[in-house]
Amino acid sequence: MTAYLEALFSLENKVAVVTGAAAGMGAAIAKGLAGAGAKIAVIDRDKAGCETTCQQILQSGGVARVFVLDLGQTAQIEPTLAQVQNAFGRVDILVNAAGITAPQKDTDSMEKRLDAFDKTLSINLRAAYAMSLAAAAHMAENGGGSIINLTSIASFSGYPDNPGYVASKGGLRMMSKALAIDLIKDNIRVNAIAPGYTKTAMTAGSQADPKLYAERLRHMIIPRWGEPEDMIGAAIFLASEASSYITGQDILVDGGWTAKGLT
């Protein structure tokens, strides 16, 4: 790789905050950004998972620290970002990768369905907004930064039995565009990565069911399910100077799912 390309995609001297970094796509992105030179604030409520991700980064020669945070406790978000600022001296990148899903059944009570809806929006949308506001305040002090929200192909079309997830990811997608407008005054770019079906704990049920696995596979142009590591390239691109004139956009990392017509 030429020196020009190295500089274009380098994250040296940058500090990246990654939520949902204990496992899955969050962990993969955290390790990927570390490989590009960023120092990583590993954030999740799962302390053991955070420590595993952190150790893997350290063993690869990177720099990382664990900050345990339950995103459902939004009052703890600003203090946690202050801890990151104190530990690393700056915040340049935020990746909102944390998310939950709560599928529902027609037989569930109204109360149960509303509770699932509220909890899903709380983590997937409200917490991402709170994280963005808290991180943006620190980024503004440092001359700007990049916020990357992990949405979903469910932010582009409806999916059955999970209205909370679809609503939260659709909201997160549009929130990314709204924040792109609001935060550009501080030189902060905001973009979204929309994964397709990816092999994580969240999709374990579909992976284990041969029929469901095959049904989802047939929607993809690239004939395989995604891996968490497939998100790394898009994340480095959006975090780096390579995307310095890009904001308010969606990058679909979905194996071609949303581009495919007849199946």
N, C-alpha and C positions, 0 to 999 in steps of 0.2 A: 504493500500500500504506500502511495506517495505521501510526502509530508503534508501536502495540501489536503488530501482526503482525511488523514489522521486529525488534522486541526479542525476540519469541517464537522466531524462527528465526535470529536473528543469532548468528554465531560470532566476533564481534569480541573481540579479546584472548585468543582461544583458540589453542592450538598443536595441530595435527593431524599425526600420524605415519601415512603411507600406504605400505604395502608393495605391491610389484608396480606401482609408479607410473610405470614407464618406458613403458607402453603399455596399450592396452585399457581395461578397467573401472577399474583402479587409477589410470591417468592421468586419466580422465574425472572420477573422484571427487575426486582431488587438486585439479583445476582448479575443480570445483564447490564444494568446501569453501572454497577460496581466495576464490571469488566471494561467499561468504557472510561473509567477513571473517577466516577463520582463517589463521594462518601455517602453512606446510606444510613438513614434513620429507619430502622426496621420496626414497623408499628402494627400491632395486632393485639387482641385480647388474650390470645393463646401464647402464654409466655414460653412454653417449651418449644413450640413451633418457631417463634421468633428467635430463640436462642440457636436452634438448628440452622436457620437461614443465616444468622449472623456468623456462626462458626464456619459455615461453608464459604462465605465471603472472605473472612479472615484467612482461611486456609488457602484461598486462591490469591492472596496478596493484597486484598482490598481492605477498605476501612469501613467499619459498621458498628453501630450501637443499637441496643434494644430499648424500645420505649413501649411499655405495656399500656394499652389503652382500649377500653371498651367504648366503641363509637356510639353506643346507645346513651352514653353519659356525655352529652355534648358540652356540659359545663367544664369537663376536663380537657377539652380540645385545645383551648388557648394556652392553659398552663403547660400542656405537653409540647406544643410548638415553641413555647418560651424555653423549655428545657433543651430542645433541639438547637435553638439559636445559641444558647449558652454553651452547649457542648461543642458545636462545630463552628460557631461564629457567623453563620449565615444560613439562609434557606433559598435555594435557587429553583428547585423542581419539586412538584407535588404530583404523585400518582395516586389517584383515588381508585384503588383496586378492590377494596373491601366490598362485599355484597352478600346478601342472603336471598334465599328463595323459600316460599311457603305455598306450595301447591294446595289447591282447595278442591273440595268435592261438593256436588250439588246437594248432598245429604247433610253437609255441615250446617250448623245453626248460623243465623245472621250474626250473632255475637262473635262466634268463632271466626267467621269470614272477615268481619270488620277488624278484629284483633290482628289477624294475619296481614291484612292490607296495611294497617297502621304500622306494624313492626317492620314490614318490608320497606315502606317509604321512609321510615325513620332512619334506617341504616343506609339504604341505597341512594337516597336523595338528600334528606335533611342533613345527615352527617357529612356527606360530601360537600354540601354548601358551607357548612360550618368550617370544615377543614380548609376549603378554598379561601374563605374570608380570613382565617387565622394565618394561613401561609402567605397570602397576598400581602398582608401587612408587613411581614418580614421581607418578602421579595422586593417590595417598594423601597425599603431602606437600602437594598443592595443593588438597585438599578434595574430591576426587572426579573423575569423568570418565566417558567413554563408550567402550566397546570395541564395534566392529562387525566381525563376521566374514562374509566372503562365502562362502556355502555353494553350494548348487545345487539344482535340482529333483531331481538325483540323490541328494540327502539324504533324499528322501521315497519314492523307489521305485527298483527295480532297473533297470539298463541293461546291455546285453550287452557282453562283450569288454573290460571295463575295471573289474574288481573293486577294484583299488587306488583308483581315483578315487571310486567309489561308497562304499567303506568310509571313505575319508578325509573326504569331505564329510558323510557320515552321522555320523561321529565328531565333526567340527567343529560340526555342528548341536547335538549333545547336550552337547558340551563347553561351548558357549555357555550352555546352561541351567545346567550345574553351576557354571560360574564366576559366573553371575548370583547364585547363592546364596552362594558363597564370598566374593565381593568387595563385596557390598552394605554390609558393615560399614565399608568405606572410602568409601561413597557412589559406588561405581563401578557403572554399569549395563552389561550385556552383552547384545547382541542380534545377530541374523543377518539378512542379506539373501540371499535365494535366487534367483539369476537363472535364467531359462530360456535357451533357445538364443539367443545373442547374437553379433553379428558381431565376432569377435575373431580373432586369429591361431590360437587354440586350436581354433576351429571352421572353419578355412579349408577343410579337406577337404570337409566337408558343404556348405559354401557353394558350392564350385566344382562339385559334382556335382548336376545338375538334379534327379535322382530323389531323392537324399537331402534336398536343400533342400525339395522339395515335400512329402516324407513328414513332415518335421518341422513344416513350416508348417501342415499340416492338423490338427495337435494344438492349435493356438493359437486362442483365441477372437478376439483382436485379430489381424487377418490380415496380420501382418508379423513378421519376426525382430526381436529386440531390438537396440538400439544401446547402446554403452557409456554414452552420456549418459543413458539411461533409468534408470540407477542413482543419479543425482545427487540426485533429490528425496528418495528413501528415506534416503540417507546423511545429508543435511542434517537431515532430520526426526529421525533417531536420534541425531545428534550434538548437537542443540540442546535447549533447554529445552522445546520443543514436545512432546517425548517424555519429560518428567521423571518420569512415573509408569509407564513402560514398561521392563520388563527381562525377559530370558529368552524373548523372542519371536522369531518368524520373520516377515519380510515377503517374500512371494513376488512378485518382479518378473518374471513369466514369460508375460505376454500371455494369461493364463488357462489355461495348459497344464494345471496340476494341478486346475483346477476343471471341466474339460471331461469329459463322459461319452462317449457314442457318437461315433465319429469317421468 
